[in-house]
Amino acid sequence: MAEQSAAPVFDIKWRAGTAALALVVMFAATVIAAPAAQAQTYTVLHNFTGNGDGSEPYAGLSMDRAGNLYGTTVNGGNLTNCEGGCGVVFKLARQGLGWILSTIYTFQGGTDGAYPYSGITIGPDGSLYGTTYQGGMLEGCVEVGCGTVYKLTPPATVCKSVSCPWTKTVLHEFTGADGDQPDYGNLIFDPAGNLYGTTEAGGAHDQGTVYELMPSNGGWTESVLWSFTGGDDGDQPSAGVILDSAGNLYGTTFMGGAYQAGNVYELSPSGSGWTETTLLSLDGSYQGDETIGGVAMDQHGNLYGTTRLGGSGGGGTAFQLAPSGGGWTFNLMQAFSGIEGPFDTPILDAAGNVYVTCTWTGGWGSVFELTPLHGGWNSNLVHSFTFSGGSVPVSSVLLGANGNIYGTATSGGGDSKGVIFEITP
């Protein structure tokens, strides 16, 4: 099923005016006493308006080789079929000394999908791949649909306008039995061109799945690699998976595990199926509680993750899992203070530094850099958000080749609908 969507254009102008406070904060957030990193310049590249450009960007950004940024918003766009809008896919491109945003696709809330919580994966062919939380066929998930996997193909011919139409194709519509509600996790490709992702519900036990999509006869065939039971293997995988060189998949679950506080798991090919191994069952206290973000892997095979709650400060944790003697050793990197901490997957730079965003830490959210130091980790505050400049950053940041940091905040900004930002060293 292929569709085309026009691309309305919005000029990017930063507005530093004070926004009306859209939330009544019923708590006093605790600020982490962390040393500040070197002076940074924070710039809002786009204030979302909640109209055709979208509203509430929950996902982070992806960058192509030309330096263009791509992402999604959960709401905005079509205000007729979905309350608050069904969401959009956007492109942010440099133009002169500024940036200009174009809406690549506006979701309609039907079989094409609705509410894209996940971000964009740029495929080997230059197309964009993503998922929607709802929409698609209505048979298995009455009225709202179980979600979709989609592809956006750029114009076949050279187009000099920023509003060039992209072609949207639905690759898969979930039925509930094969998955339901793909959430925050981005899709990934393996070297053979197969796609992998997760759903937070559905599957054999309605506790979520890990699935594979394989190109087949001009279409795609979906296979469920693992259906979570809600027990020791985990429950509700909100984030996506990563792939190592041996073909093993790694991810997290929001809940489940031995203490019902979430876990880190590995899926390994085994004969004609897959074997699930729990690498860590979070204890719900010191180690953290509720893993919404996924894991990242460094060149030594260490895994990095976050929790949104728990830890000594109650505001979540950042942790490392190091392979050791056939098992894994847990290393606490940082315990955050506040109401809620990281929802994101940690991001690593070439020097081994780890970047984490916190949703409410420091008031309206923060970005931290964790640097290795004498066998431990040092925490540096990169940026503390204000409501008028964008607030509540849910997603991971993106590290540009120029050393700049790019990301999104779900609310705040000039129209209180979220922002795209850049942090320059």
matplotlib code that plots the C-alpha trace (Angstrom):
import matplotlib.pyplot as plt

x = [0.0, 1.8, 0.7, 2.2, 2.1, 2.8, 5.5, 4.4, 7.4, 7.9, 10.6, 12.8, 12.9, 13.9, 11.6, 13.0, 9.7, 8.4, 5.9, 2.7, 3.3, 1.3, 2.0, 1.4, 4.5, 3.5, 7.0, 10.4, 13.0, 16.3, 19.3, 22.3, 25.5, 27.6, 30.5, 29.6, 31.3, 33.1, 30.9, 28.3, 26.0, 22.4, 20.3, 16.7, 16.6, 12.8, 9.8, 7.0, 3.6, 1.3, -0.1, 1.3, 4.9, 3.8, 3.8, 5.7, 8.8, 9.3, 12.0, 15.5, 17.0, 18.8, 21.3, 22.1, 25.5, 24.5, 23.9, 20.1, 18.2, 15.1, 12.6, 9.0, 6.4, 3.8, 1.0, 0.2, -0.5, -3.9, -6.2, -9.3, -8.8, -6.7, -7.1, -4.2, -3.1, -1.8, 1.9, 4.3, 7.7, 9.9, 13.2, 15.3, 17.9, 20.4, 19.5, 22.0, 22.9, 19.7, 17.6, 14.3, 11.8, 9.6, 7.0, 7.7, 4.6, 1.4, -0.2, -3.9, -4.7, -6.1, -4.3, -1.3, -0.6, -0.8, 1.4, 5.0, 6.8, 9.9, 12.4, 13.7, 16.2, 17.9, 18.2, 21.0, 18.9, 18.4, 14.8, 13.4, 12.0, 10.0, 7.0, 3.7, 2.2, -1.3, -3.1, -3.0, -5.5, -8.3, -9.0, -6.6, -6.7, -10.3, -10.7, -7.2, -5.0, -2.0, 0.6, 2.6, 6.1, 6.5, 9.0, 9.3, 11.1, 12.6, 11.7, 13.1, 14.2, 16.3, 14.0, 15.4, 12.3, 12.3, 8.7, 9.4, 6.9, 8.0, 6.3, 5.0, 4.6, 3.3, 5.7, 3.7, 0.5, 0.6, -2.3, -1.8, -0.7, 2.5, 3.0, 1.1, 2.1, 5.7, 7.0, 10.1, 12.6, 14.1, 14.4, 17.8, 19.2, 21.5, 24.1, 21.6, 19.0, 16.6, 14.9, 14.6, 12.3, 10.2, 6.5, 5.7, 2.5, 1.1, 2.7, 1.9, 1.6, 0.6, 3.8, 5.6, 7.8, 11.1, 10.4, 12.3, 11.1, 12.7, 12.4, 10.5, 9.1, 8.8, 7.3, 8.3, 7.7, 7.5, 8.7, 8.3, 11.8, 10.7, 7.4, 8.0, 6.2, 6.3, 8.4, 12.2, 12.6, 11.0, 7.8, 7.0, 10.2, 9.8, 13.2, 14.6, 17.4, 21.1, 23.0, 26.6, 29.0, 28.0, 24.3, 23.1, 20.5, 20.5, 17.7, 15.8, 12.4, 10.5, 9.3, 9.6, 12.7, 13.4, 12.3, 9.8, 11.9, 13.1, 16.0, 18.7, 18.5, 20.3, 18.7, 21.0, 20.3, 19.9, 19.1, 15.9, 14.9, 16.3, 17.4, 16.8, 19.3, 18.7, 22.0, 20.7, 17.5, 17.4, 16.9, 14.5, 16.6, 20.4, 20.7, 17.6, 14.0, 12.2, 14.3, 12.6, 15.7, 17.7, 21.4, 24.5, 27.7, 31.3, 34.2, 35.0, 31.6, 30.5, 26.8, 25.4, 21.9, 19.7, 16.7, 14.1, 13.6, 15.5, 19.1, 20.3, 18.8, 15.5, 15.9, 17.2, 20.6, 23.1, 25.0, 27.5, 27.5, 31.0, 31.5, 33.4, 34.2, 31.3, 28.9, 28.4, 29.5, 27.2, 29.0, 27.0, 28.0, 25.7, 22.7, 20.5, 18.4, 14.9, 11.5, 12.3, 15.6, 16.6, 14.2, 16.9, 19.4, 23.0, 25.1, 28.8, 31.4, 34.7, 36.6, 34.4, 32.3, 28.7, 25.8, 22.5, 19.4, 17.2, 13.5, 13.0, 16.4, 17.4, 13.8, 12.9, 15.5, 19.2, 21.9, 24.9, 28.3, 29.7, 33.5, 35.8, 38.0, 40.3, 38.3, 35.0, 32.9, 32.8, 29.5, 29.4, 26.3, 26.2, 22.9, 19.9, 16.6, 14.2, 10.6, 10.8, 13.8, 12.3, 11.7, 11.4, 13.9, 12.8, 15.1, 18.7, 20.9, 22.7, 26.4, 27.3, 30.6, 31.2, 31.2, 27.8, 24.9, 21.5, 18.2, 14.6, 12.5, 8.9, 7.4, 8.2, 9.5, 7.8, 4.5, 4.8, 4.8, 8.5, 11.7, 14.7, 17.9, 21.7, 24.4, 27.7, 31.0]
y = [0.0, 3.1, 6.7, 10.1, 13.1, 16.7, 18.4, 21.7, 23.9, 25.9, 28.5, 28.0, 31.1, 30.8, 32.6, 33.2, 34.6, 33.2, 30.4, 29.9, 27.2, 24.2, 22.0, 22.5, 21.1, 19.5, 18.8, 20.4, 18.7, 18.0, 19.3, 17.0, 18.4, 17.6, 19.6, 21.5, 20.7, 23.3, 26.2, 25.1, 27.1, 25.9, 26.8, 26.0, 24.9, 24.5, 25.2, 22.9, 24.6, 21.6, 22.1, 20.7, 20.5, 18.2, 18.3, 16.4, 14.8, 11.7, 10.2, 11.4, 12.4, 10.6, 12.3, 11.4, 11.8, 15.3, 16.4, 16.6, 15.6, 13.3, 12.6, 12.1, 13.7, 11.7, 14.3, 17.2, 17.0, 15.5, 16.9, 15.4, 11.6, 11.7, 13.8, 16.1, 14.9, 11.5, 12.5, 13.4, 12.5, 15.6, 16.6, 19.5, 20.8, 23.6, 26.6, 29.4, 30.2, 28.6, 25.5, 24.8, 22.1, 20.1, 17.6, 14.4, 12.5, 13.2, 10.1, 9.8, 7.4, 4.6, 1.7, 3.9, 4.2, 6.7, 8.0, 7.3, 7.2, 5.6, 7.5, 7.1, 4.5, 5.4, 2.3, 1.3, 2.5, 6.0, 5.3, 6.0, 3.2, 3.4, 2.2, 3.6, 2.7, 2.3, 2.1, -0.6, -3.5, -3.4, -7.2, -8.0, -4.6, -3.3, 0.3, 1.6, -1.0, -2.8, -0.6, -0.7, -0.8, 1.7, 2.9, 6.3, 6.4, 9.7, 11.1, 9.1, 12.1, 15.1, 17.6, 21.0, 22.0, 21.3, 20.1, 17.2, 14.3, 11.0, 7.7, 5.9, 2.1, 0.0, -3.0, -4.8, -4.3, -6.1, -8.3, -8.7, -12.3, -11.3, -8.1, -5.0, -1.4, -0.9, 1.8, 3.9, 1.5, 2.3, -0.5, -1.9, -3.6, -6.6, -7.0, -9.1, -6.3, -7.8, -5.5, -6.2, -4.5, -4.9, -4.5, -3.7, -5.9, -8.7, -12.0, -15.4, -14.1, -10.5, -9.3, -8.1, -9.5, -9.2, -9.6, -9.9, -8.6, -10.3, -9.0, -11.6, -11.5, -7.8, -7.6, -8.4, -11.5, -11.1, -13.7, -13.5, -14.3, -14.2, -13.7, -12.5, -14.3, -11.5, -13.7, -13.9, -13.2, -9.8, -7.9, -5.0, -4.2, -0.4, 0.0, -1.6, -4.1, -3.9, -6.5, -7.8, -9.2, -12.8, -12.1, -11.9, -9.4, -7.3, -5.3, -4.4, -4.8, -2.2, -4.6, -8.3, -10.1, -11.7, -8.5, -7.2, -4.1, -4.8, -6.6, -6.7, -9.7, -11.5, -13.4, -15.9, -17.9, -21.5, -24.1, -23.0, -20.7, -18.3, -18.7, -15.9, -15.3, -12.8, -10.9, -8.7, -8.6, -5.1, -5.1, -2.1, -0.2, 0.3, -0.9, 1.0, 0.3, 0.3, 0.3, 2.2, 2.9, 0.2, -0.7, 0.4, -1.7, -0.4, -2.0, -4.2, -5.7, -3.8, -2.9, 0.5, 1.1, 3.4, 3.2, 6.0, 5.2, 3.8, 4.2, 6.0, 9.3, 7.8, 9.4, 6.5, 5.2, 4.8, 1.5, -0.7, -4.5, -5.9, -9.4, -11.4, -15.1, -16.2, -13.9, -10.1, -7.7, -4.8, -1.4, 1.6, 4.7, 7.3, 7.5, 10.5, 12.5, 13.8, 12.6, 10.8, 10.2, 8.7, 7.3, 7.1, 4.6, 5.8, 7.3, 6.6, 8.8, 7.7, 8.5, 6.3, 9.0, 8.3, 10.7, 10.4, 12.6, 12.9, 13.9, 15.8, 16.0, 19.6, 20.8, 20.5, 17.9, 17.7, 16.2, 14.6, 13.4, 10.5, 10.2, 7.3, 8.3, 6.2, 3.0, 4.9, 7.5, 11.3, 13.1, 16.4, 18.5, 19.5, 21.4, 22.0, 22.7, 25.6, 25.4, 28.3, 26.7, 23.2, 20.8, 17.1, 15.5, 11.9, 10.6, 10.0, 12.7, 12.5, 13.2, 15.0, 14.6, 18.2, 17.4, 19.1, 17.5, 17.3, 16.3, 16.9, 17.9, 16.8, 20.0, 23.6, 26.0, 29.0, 27.2, 24.6, 21.8, 20.7, 21.7, 20.5, 21.7, 21.9, 22.1, 23.4, 23.0]
z = [0.0, -1.2, -0.5, -1.1, 1.2, 0.4, 2.5, 4.0, 4.9, 8.1, 8.5, 11.5, 13.8, 17.4, 19.8, 23.2, 24.7, 27.9, 27.2, 29.2, 31.8, 30.6, 33.6, 37.3, 39.0, 42.3, 43.5, 44.0, 41.8, 43.4, 41.4, 41.1, 42.4, 39.4, 38.0, 34.8, 31.6, 29.6, 28.3, 25.9, 23.5, 23.5, 20.4, 19.6, 15.9, 15.8, 18.0, 17.2, 16.8, 17.1, 13.6, 10.3, 11.7, 14.6, 18.3, 21.1, 19.7, 21.9, 19.7, 19.0, 15.7, 12.9, 10.5, 6.9, 5.2, 4.0, 7.6, 7.4, 10.5, 10.6, 13.3, 14.4, 16.6, 18.4, 17.9, 15.6, 11.9, 11.2, 13.9, 12.5, 13.0, 16.2, 19.3, 19.2, 15.8, 14.6, 14.3, 11.5, 10.1, 9.5, 7.9, 9.2, 6.7, 6.7, 4.6, 4.7, 8.3, 9.6, 9.3, 7.6, 8.6, 6.1, 7.0, 5.0, 6.0, 8.1, 9.6, 9.1, 12.0, 9.8, 8.2, 7.6, 11.4, 14.2, 17.0, 16.0, 19.4, 17.7, 15.7, 12.2, 10.9, 7.7, 5.5, 3.2, 0.3, 1.7, 2.7, 6.1, 8.3, 11.5, 13.5, 14.8, 18.2, 16.8, 13.5, 10.9, 10.7, 13.2, 13.5, 16.4, 18.3, 18.0, 16.9, 17.3, 15.4, 16.8, 15.1, 11.9, 10.4, 7.6, 4.9, 3.4, 0.0, -1.2, -4.7, -7.5, -9.5, -8.4, -6.7, -5.7, -3.6, 0.2, -0.2, -2.5, -1.9, -0.3, -1.0, 2.1, 2.2, 5.1, 5.5, 8.2, 10.2, 13.6, 14.6, 18.3, 18.1, 16.4, 18.4, 19.6, 20.2, 19.0, 21.4, 21.7, 20.1, 16.7, 14.1, 13.2, 10.0, 9.9, 7.1, 5.1, 5.1, 7.6, 10.1, 13.9, 16.4, 19.5, 20.6, 24.2, 24.1, 22.1, 21.3, 22.8, 26.4, 25.6, 27.3, 24.2, 21.5, 19.6, 15.8, 12.5, 9.1, 6.1, 2.5, 0.6, -3.0, -3.1, 0.3, 3.9, 6.1, 9.9, 12.4, 16.1, 17.6, 21.2, 23.1, 26.6, 29.5, 32.1, 34.4, 34.7, 30.9, 31.3, 30.4, 28.1, 26.0, 25.4, 23.6, 20.5, 20.2, 19.1, 17.2, 17.8, 15.2, 16.1, 15.3, 18.9, 19.9, 23.2, 24.8, 27.9, 29.3, 31.2, 33.9, 34.7, 35.7, 39.1, 41.0, 38.5, 38.0, 34.4, 32.9, 30.3, 28.0, 25.1, 22.3, 20.5, 17.3, 18.3, 15.6, 14.0, 16.9, 19.5, 23.1, 25.6, 28.4, 31.2, 31.8, 34.6, 36.6, 38.2, 41.9, 42.0, 44.4, 44.2, 40.6, 39.5, 38.5, 35.2, 32.0, 29.3, 27.2, 25.5, 25.8, 23.9, 23.3, 23.1, 21.2, 24.2, 24.4, 27.5, 27.7, 28.9, 30.1, 32.2, 34.5, 35.1, 38.8, 41.7, 42.7, 45.9, 44.7, 43.6, 40.1, 38.2, 37.3, 34.5, 34.6, 32.8, 32.3, 31.7, 30.4, 33.1, 33.4, 31.3, 33.2, 33.5, 36.2, 37.1, 37.6, 38.7, 36.7, 38.2, 40.6, 39.7, 42.1, 41.4, 40.4, 37.2, 35.4, 32.1, 29.6, 27.0, 25.6, 26.4, 23.6, 23.4, 21.7, 20.2, 23.4, 25.5, 27.1, 27.7, 27.2, 29.0, 29.2, 32.2, 31.9, 35.1, 36.8, 37.6, 37.1, 33.4, 32.4, 31.8, 29.6, 31.3, 30.1, 32.0, 31.6, 32.7, 35.6, 37.7, 37.3, 38.0, 36.3, 36.5, 35.9, 34.0, 33.5, 29.8, 29.8, 32.2, 30.4, 31.0, 30.0, 27.6, 25.8, 25.7, 28.5, 29.4, 27.0, 26.7, 23.9, 23.4, 22.0, 18.6, 18.3, 15.1, 13.2, 14.1, 17.8, 18.3, 20.2, 18.7, 20.3, 21.0, 24.1, 24.3, 25.6, 26.3, 23.7, 22.1, 21.6, 24.5, 21.9, 22.1, 20.3, 18.3, 19.9, 19.2, 21.9, 20.6, 22.6]

ax = plt.figure().add_subplot(projection="3d")
ax.plot(x, y, z, "-o")
ax.set_aspect("equal")
plt.show()
